[in-house]
Structures are given as C-alpha cells and as structure tokens.
Amino acid sequence: MSHLTDSQLQGLADGTLRGPEGLAAREHCEGCAECGSELAIYTSLSTQLSGLRDAQPPLDFTATVLAAVEVREAHLASRRHTVLAALPAAALAVFAVVGWAFSLQIGKIVDDFATARTVIGVLGPVFTALRLPLGIGAFVLFAIVLTALSRTLRPSYARVDT
C-alpha cells in the first residue's frame, strides 16, 4: 500500500476519517513508520489547535460598528440629496446649452437661405413681442428649480445627529 495523503492523515488526527477507510488508514500507520510519525505530528498539532480559544471582541465593538454604520448611512443620504439637487440644475444647464446651440444653428440657416431670412424678417416683430412671455416663463422655470433645490438640500445646522 502507498503512503497516506495529508488529508487522510489530518482526518485520522482530528477524528473525521472514520469507517472502513479510517480503520485501514490507522492499520497502515501502525505498520508504516513514516506515516506513523506524520500522524503523530498531525495529532499533536490538532491537540494544540483545539486548546486555543477565540479572542474576545472589545466591549464597545457593537457600539463602534453601529456608529460606523450610522455615519455611512448619513453620508449616503447626504450624497443622495446632493444628486437630487444637482439633477434639476443639470437639466437647466442642458436646456440652456441646447437652446444656445439651437439659436446658433438658426442663425446659420437664416444666413444660408434668403427665403428663410425674409420669413424671419417678417416674424421678427412677433418674436420680439414674445420675449416678455418667454422671459416670464424662464423666470418661473428658474423659480421652480430653485425651490426644488432648496427642498432637497438641507443646511448643515438642520441635520439631526443621532
């Protein structure tokens, strides 16, 4: 019979190798000096390891972990509020950039086409008259965005620390 594997020797030492396989392995160790000495080493190691005790956690371990969790949750809540506050501002910025880019494109189109220039020339007073309602609409949109921002961002003195 060949020598026993490390896992077989460990199983014999800690008592997990049982039945016919364990009996055959034990008989082999009694007849084989090399496997017998390895089994003695594993048995000694298993005995020493079973005598070890788990380290006790510090008394304030639970409180420390819970405090760290609360800090992390507060940080995540603050991040969520910041993102929610940034979304309307980003939408307003995109709206402004798209409007600006669109106005540049209209200028190029008007310069390229004489018919469009004539139509825009005729509609110019109409657009001029519409600037006031457009300005009022922009002001209302701006007020809504600022209100949404003020509702989502809480000042640091209003935050509750528990």
Backbone as CSV, one residue per row, in Angstrom:
resi,resn,N_x,N_y,N_z,CA_x,CA_y,CA_z,C_x,C_y,C_z
1,MET,0.850,-1.174,0.000,0.000,0.000,0.000,0.895,1.236,0.000
2,SER,0.476,2.283,-0.742,1.254,3.516,-0.789,0.999,4.313,0.490
3,HIS,1.806,5.356,0.667,1.675,6.186,1.867,0.363,6.962,1.837
4,LEU,-0.096,7.326,3.029,-1.346,8.078,3.162,-1.138,9.531,2.729
5,THR,-2.202,10.131,2.233,-2.136,11.545,1.833,-2.245,12.426,3.077
6,ASP,-1.914,13.689,2.909,-2.015,14.638,4.023,-3.450,14.746,4.527
7,SER,-4.413,14.758,3.613,-5.802,14.882,4.050,-6.257,13.644,4.825
8,GLN,-5.771,12.452,4.449,-6.110,11.249,5.208,-5.483,11.305,6.605
9,LEU,-4.230,11.742,6.685,-3.556,11.840,7.976,-4.233,12.894,8.866
10,GLN,-4.628,13.995,8.291,-5.327,15.024,9.067,-6.675,14.510,9.550
11,GLY,-7.375,13.756,8.690,-8.649,13.178,9.084,-8.504,12.200,10.233
12,LEU,-7.440,11.413,10.220,-7.178,10.487,11.337,-6.873,11.275,12.611
13,ALA,-6.067,12.330,12.478,-5.645,13.093,13.649,-6.813,13.810,14.317
14,ASP,-7.728,14.375,13.530,-8.831,15.110,14.151,-10.099,14.280,14.302
15,GLY,-10.066,13.024,13.874,-11.185,12.115,14.100,-12.284,12.185,13.063
16,THR,-12.037,12.820,11.935,-13.072,12.909,10.911,-13.001,11.768,9.905
17,LEU,-11.909,11.036,9.873,-11.788,9.881,8.979,-12.226,8.644,9.753
18,ARG,-13.389,8.119,9.403,-13.971,7.003,10.158,-14.364,5.882,9.218
19,GLY,-14.916,4.857,9.784,-15.415,3.741,8.997,-14.286,2.862,8.494
20,PRO,-14.575,2.084,7.446,-13.568,1.154,6.920,-12.316,1.869,6.417
21,GLU,-12.514,3.048,5.837,-11.355,3.797,5.325,-10.469,4.260,6.480
22,GLY,-11.084,4.730,7.551,-10.326,5.161,8.729,-9.611,3.999,9.388
23,LEU,-10.286,2.840,9.461,-9.670,1.651,10.049,-8.463,1.205,9.228
24,ALA,-8.607,1.194,7.906,-7.498,0.793,7.030,-6.337,1.785,7.149
25,ALA,-6.645,3.078,7.246,-5.587,4.084,7.363,-4.858,3.943,8.702
26,ARG,-5.595,3.665,9.785,-4.974,3.502,11.101,-4.060,2.276,11.106
27,GLU,-4.515,1.170,10.497,-3.684,-0.031,10.406,-2.416,0.247,9.608
28,HIS,-2.544,1.031,8.542,-1.373,1.369,7.741,-0.372,2.179,8.572
29,CYS,-0.854,3.121,9.378,0.029,3.952,10.202,0.751,3.109,11.253
30,GLU,0.100,2.078,11.752,0.742,1.213,12.737,1.868,0.399,12.110
31,GLY,1.731,0.066,10.804,2.758,-0.722,10.134,3.796,0.110,9.421
32,CYS,3.531,1.375,9.145,4.441,2.241,8.373,5.010,3.304,9.305
33,ALA,6.306,3.313,9.487,6.953,4.253,10.406,6.823,5.699,9.915
34,GLU,6.947,5.906,8.624,6.874,7.269,8.077,5.475,7.863,8.278
35,CYS,4.424,7.112,7.932,3.049,7.600,8.115,2.711,7.715,9.599
36,GLY,3.272,6.816,10.445,3.038,6.881,11.886,3.604,8.157,12.479
37,SER,4.814,8.557,12.042,5.408,9.789,12.577,4.643,11.025,12.073
38,GLU,4.180,11.000,10.838,3.368,12.100,10.312,2.051,12.210,11.081
39,LEU,1.453,11.045,11.385,0.203,11.046,12.151,0.437,11.619,13.545
40,ALA,1.568,11.312,14.150,1.871,11.851,15.476,2.000,13.373,15.427
41,ILE,2.615,13.888,14.374,2.755,15.346,14.212,1.380,15.981,14.053
42,TYR,0.554,15.400,13.181,-0.787,15.947,12.960,-1.646,15.850,14.222
43,THR,-1.506,14.767,14.980,-2.273,14.610,16.212,-1.871,15.676,17.225
44,SER,-0.553,15.897,17.347,-0.066,16.922,18.268,-0.572,18.304,17.850
45,LEU,-0.514,18.589,16.573,-0.980,19.876,16.059,-2.488,20.041,16.293
46,SER,-3.255,19.002,16.052,-4.702,19.049,16.264,-5.032,19.275,17.739
47,THR,-4.271,18.636,18.627,-4.490,18.810,20.062,-4.190,20.249,20.481
48,GLN,-3.090,20.797,19.983,-2.728,22.174,20.323,-3.749,23.179,19.760
49,LEU,-4.202,22.924,18.551,-5.176,23.837,17.944,-6.521,23.779,18.648
50,SER,-6.926,22.611,19.110,-8.215,22.508,19.794,-8.168,23.175,21.174
51,GLY,-6.966,23.367,21.718,-6.821,24.042,23.004,-6.895,25.556,22.896
52,LEU,-6.812,26.091,21.701,-6.874,27.546,21.522,-8.297,28.045,21.709
53,ARG,-8.425,29.237,22.238,-9.729,29.865,22.439,-9.825,31.093,21.530
54,ASP,-11.040,31.381,21.124,-11.266,32.562,20.292,-11.048,33.822,21.114
55,ALA,-10.473,34.819,20.469,-10.267,36.109,21.138,-11.615,36.780,21.364
56,GLN,-11.757,37.423,22.509,-12.994,38.124,22.827,-12.977,39.507,22.176
57,PRO,-14.080,39.893,21.563,-14.118,41.235,20.963,-14.140,42.300,22.060
58,PRO,-13.705,43.509,21.750,-13.740,44.577,22.747,-15.182,44.826,23.215
59,LEU,-15.320,45.376,24.392,-16.645,45.604,24.957,-17.468,46.592,24.132
60,ASP,-16.805,47.568,23.523,-17.529,48.571,22.748,-17.599,48.231,21.258
61,PHE,-17.376,46.972,20.901,-17.351,46.559,19.492,-18.682,46.846,18.800
62,THR,-19.785,46.435,19.402,-21.098,46.627,18.787,-21.413,48.102,18.627
63,ALA,-21.133,48.886,19.646,-21.402,50.325,19.573,-20.560,50.985,18.487
64,THR,-19.314,50.563,18.367,-18.435,51.131,17.341,-18.936,50.793,15.944
65,VAL,-19.340,49.545,15.744,-19.844,49.138,14.428,-21.132,49.885,14.097
66,LEU,-22.042,49.991,15.057,-23.300,50.699,14.809,-23.059,52.183,14.525
67,ALA,-22.100,52.784,15.219,-21.774,54.191,14.961,-21.208,54.354,13.553
68,ALA,-20.367,53.420,13.136,-19.804,53.483,11.778,-20.899,53.309,10.731
69,VAL,-21.854,52.449,11.006,-22.976,52.253,10.075,-23.806,53.527,9.980
70,GLU,-24.063,54.180,11.099,-24.841,55.421,11.087,-24.119,56.519,10.300
71,VAL,-22.810,56.610,10.478,-22.038,57.610,9.739,-22.116,57.324,8.250
72,ARG,-21.984,56.063,7.895,-22.052,55.678,6.470,-23.436,55.976,5.894
73,GLU,-24.493,55.668,6.630,-25.847,55.941,6.151,-26.088,57.441,6.008
74,ALA,-25.571,58.238,6.940,-25.716,59.689,6.841,-24.974,60.223,5.618
75,HIS,-23.806,59.653,5.348,-23.030,60.059,4.174,-23.784,59.713,2.891
76,LEU,-24.363,58.522,2.841,-25.114,58.115,1.654,-26.367,58.976,1.469
77,ALA,-27.042,59.314,2.573,-28.219,60.178,2.478,-27.820,61.562,1.973
78,SER,-26.710,62.075,2.458,-26.226,63.374,2.002,-25.885,63.328,0.516
79,ARG,-25.286,62.247,0.095,-24.939,62.094,-1.323,-26.209,62.031,-2.175
80,ARG,-27.241,61.310,-1.685,-28.497,61.235,-2.426,-29.124,62.621,-2.563
81,HIS,-29.112,63.414,-1.464,-29.674,64.752,-1.523,-28.900,65.629,-2.499
82,THR,-27.605,65.488,-2.532,-26.786,66.276,-3.452,-27.103,65.914,-4.897
83,VAL,-27.235,64.617,-5.165,-27.553,64.188,-6.534,-28.939,64.677,-6.931
84,LEU,-29.899,64.557,-6.011,-31.249,65.035,-6.316,-31.269,66.537,-6.551
85,ALA,-30.424,67.257,-5.843,-30.359,68.702,-6.035,-29.649,69.054,-7.336
86,ALA,-28.708,68.234,-7.747,-27.936,68.526,-8.953,-28.718,68.198,-10.223
87,LEU,-29.671,67.291,-10.152,-30.415,66.907,-11.350,-31.172,68.076,-11.982
88,PRO,-31.954,68.853,-11.216,-32.624,69.996,-11.854,-31.628,71.027,-12.393
89,ALA,-30.549,71.246,-11.683,-29.550,72.195,-12.157,-28.907,71.698,-13.461
90,ALA,-28.642,70.405,-13.536,-28.075,69.841,-14.763,-29.079,69.927,-15.910
91,ALA,-30.349,69.661,-15.616,-31.374,69.773,-16.656,-31.471,71.207,-17.170
92,LEU,-31.397,72.161,-16.257,-31.444,73.571,-16.651,-30.229,73.932,-17.503
93,ALA,-29.070,73.428,-17.123,-27.854,73.693,-17.899,-27.960,73.088,-19.296
94,VAL,-28.456,71.856,-19.387,-28.619,71.214,-20.695,-29.621,71.998,-21.533
95,PHE,-30.710,72.414,-20.901,-31.711,73.210,-21.601,-31.090,74.491,-22.154
96,ALA,-30.271,75.159,-21.346,-29.636,76.405,-21.783,-28.639,76.156,-22.909
97,VAL,-27.843,75.111,-22.808,-26.844,74.819,-23.838,-27.525,74.427,-25.147
98,VAL,-28.557,73.603,-25.044,-29.273,73.200,-26.261,-29.941,74.411,-26.907
99,GLY,-30.547,75.258,-26.078,-31.153,76.472,-26.621,-30.132,77.370,-27.292
100,TRP,-28.974,77.516,-26.674,-27.905,78.332,-27.262,-27.427,77.730,-28.576
101,ALA,-27.198,76.404,-28.582,-26.741,75.745,-29.803,-27.800,75.832,-30.894
102,PHE,-29.059,75.702,-30.503,-30.135,75.799,-31.477,-30.212,77.202,-32.062
103,SER,-29.966,78.208,-31.235,-30.008,79.583,-31.740,-28.866,79.829,-32.717
104,LEU,-27.706,79.193,-32.483,-26.599,79.336,-33.431,-26.935,78.667,-34.750
105,GLN,-27.589,77.514,-34.686,-27.951,76.812,-35.912,-28.978,77.606,-36.712
106,ILE,-29.920,78.245,-36.037,-30.923,79.059,-36.734,-30.243,80.219,-37.444
107,GLY,-29.230,80.808,-36.765,-28.503,81.913,-37.397,-27.818,81.464,-38.678
108,LYS,-27.240,80.292,-38.699,-26.582,79.781,-39.911,-27.605,79.498,-41.011
109,ILE,-28.727,78.899,-40.610,-29.760,78.582,-41.600,-30.322,79.855,-42.214
110,VAL,-30.544,80.870,-41.362,-31.083,82.142,-41.845,-30.107,82.786,-42.816
111,ASP,-28.822,82.728,-42.509,-27.827,83.312,-43.409,-27.754,82.570,-44.728
112,ASP,-27.999,81.267,-44.728,-27.862,80.460,-45.938,-29.067,80.555,-46.866
113,PHE,-30.208,80.765,-46.341,-31.412,80.739,-47.186,-32.102,82.099,-47.183
114,ALA,-32.236,82.670,-48.358,-32.840,84.006,-48.489,-34.317,83.966,-48.135
115,THR,-34.991,82.913,-48.471,-36.414,82.817,-48.167,-36.623,82.787,-46.662
116,ALA,-35.832,82.008,-45.979,-35.947,81.928,-44.527,-35.632,83.278,-43.900
117,ARG,-34.680,84.018,-44.492,-34.333,85.331,-43.975,-35.527,86.278,-44.103
118,THR,-36.218,86.165,-45.180,-37.387,87.013,-45.378,-38.484,86.655,-44.380
119,VAL,-38.697,85.334,-44.188,-39.728,84.897,-43.247,-39.362,85.338,-41.832
120,ILE,-38.125,85.187,-41.453,-37.696,85.604,-40.119,-37.805,87.115,-39.982
121,GLY,-37.495,87.822,-41.060,-37.641,89.285,-41.028,-39.083,89.693,-40.793
122,VAL,-40.004,88.964,-41.398,-41.417,89.266,-41.207,-41.858,88.862,-39.799
123,LEU,-41.344,87.724,-39.308,-41.732,87.239,-37.992,-40.930,87.882,-36.861
124,GLY,-39.950,88.725,-37.195,-39.117,89.376,-36.191,-39.913,90.139,-35.148
125,PRO,-40.854,90.984,-35.541,-41.653,91.702,-34.537,-42.484,90.755,-33.660
126,VAL,-42.915,89.649,-34.252,-43.681,88.675,-33.459,-42.778,88.082,-32.383
127,PHE,-41.561,87.692,-32.752,-40.624,87.131,-31.770,-40.248,88.172,-30.717
128,THR,-40.122,89.417,-31.159,-39.808,90.480,-30.214,-40.941,90.630,-29.213
129,ALA,-42.162,90.510,-29.678,-43.313,90.627,-28.788,-43.395,89.427,-27.841
130,LEU,-42.887,88.286,-28.263,-42.947,87.079,-27.440,-41.833,87.012,-26.392
131,ARG,-40.885,87.911,-26.428,-39.780,87.858,-25.473,-40.252,88.033,-24.039
132,LEU,-41.212,88.892,-23.822,-41.708,89.099,-22.468,-42.328,87.812,-21.907
133,PRO,-43.265,87.155,-22.610,-43.783,85.886,-22.073,-42.684,84.823,-21.937
134,LEU,-41.726,84.846,-22.880,-40.622,83.890,-22.789,-39.775,84.163,-21.552
135,GLY,-39.539,85.429,-21.259,-38.784,85.799,-20.062,-39.523,85.421,-18.794
136,ILE,-40.837,85.644,-18.787,-41.630,85.265,-17.612,-41.597,83.750,-17.425
137,GLY,-41.701,83.005,-18.527,-41.632,81.539,-18.453,-40.285,81.066,-17.940
138,ALA,-39.204,81.704,-18.393,-37.867,81.337,-17.905,-37.736,81.649,-16.427
139,PHE,-38.293,82.775,-15.997,-38.246,83.132,-14.581,-39.013,82.117,-13.737
140,VAL,-40.181,81.698,-14.199,-40.978,80.709,-13.458,-40.221,79.380,-13.389
141,LEU,-39.624,78.952,-14.511,-38.846,77.705,-14.516,-37.671,77.806,-13.547
142,PHE,-36.995,78.945,-13.551,-35.874,79.162,-12.647,-36.327,79.120,-11.189
143,ALA,-37.486,79.720,-10.902,-38.026,79.706,-9.538,-38.374,78.287,-9.108
144,ILE,-38.916,77.494,-10.012,-39.248,76.095,-9.693,-37.980,75.310,-9.387
145,VAL,-36.954,75.497,-10.212,-35.688,74.779,-9.991,-35.073,75.190,-8.664
146,LEU,-35.067,76.479,-8.350,-34.509,76.923,-7.071,-35.313,76.391,-5.894
147,THR,-36.619,76.344,-6.026,-37.455,75.785,-4.959,-37.141,74.308,-4.760
148,ALA,-37.007,73.568,-5.873,-36.674,72.147,-5.767,-35.311,71.964,-5.117
149,LEU,-34.357,72.804,-5.464,-33.028,72.715,-4.858,-33.091,73.005,-3.363
150,SER,-33.859,74.013,-2.988,-33.925,74.360,-1.566,-34.638,73.285,-0.764
151,ARG,-35.526,72.536,-1.375,-36.236,71.463,-0.669,-35.361,70.225,-0.508
152,THR,-34.475,69.967,-1.472,-33.668,68.741,-1.413,-32.396,68.905,-0.606
153,LEU,-31.852,70.109,-0.548,-30.630,70.330,0.226,-31.003,70.899,1.580
154,ARG,-30.644,70.188,2.627,-30.883,70.699,3.972,-29.583,71.310,4.464
155,PRO,-29.641,72.449,5.112,-28.410,73.056,5.644,-27.839,72.189,6.757
156,SER,-26.556,72.357,7.010,-25.877,71.509,7.994,-26.444,71.686,9.389
157,TYR,-26.947,72.870,9.746,-27.489,73.052,11.091,-28.847,72.373,11.258
158,ALA,-29.517,72.007,10.128,-30.829,71.360,10.224,-30.716,69.842,10.259
159,ARG,-29.519,69.302,10.074,-29.343,67.850,10.078,-29.415,67.342,11.507
160,VAL,-30.043,66.227,11.679,-30.206,65.646,13.004,-29.165,64.557,13.184
161,ASP,-28.332,64.677,14.196,-27.330,63.657,14.507,-27.860,62.808,15.637
162,THR,-27.976,61.493,15.357,-28.472,60.581,16.392,-27.405,59.638,16.828
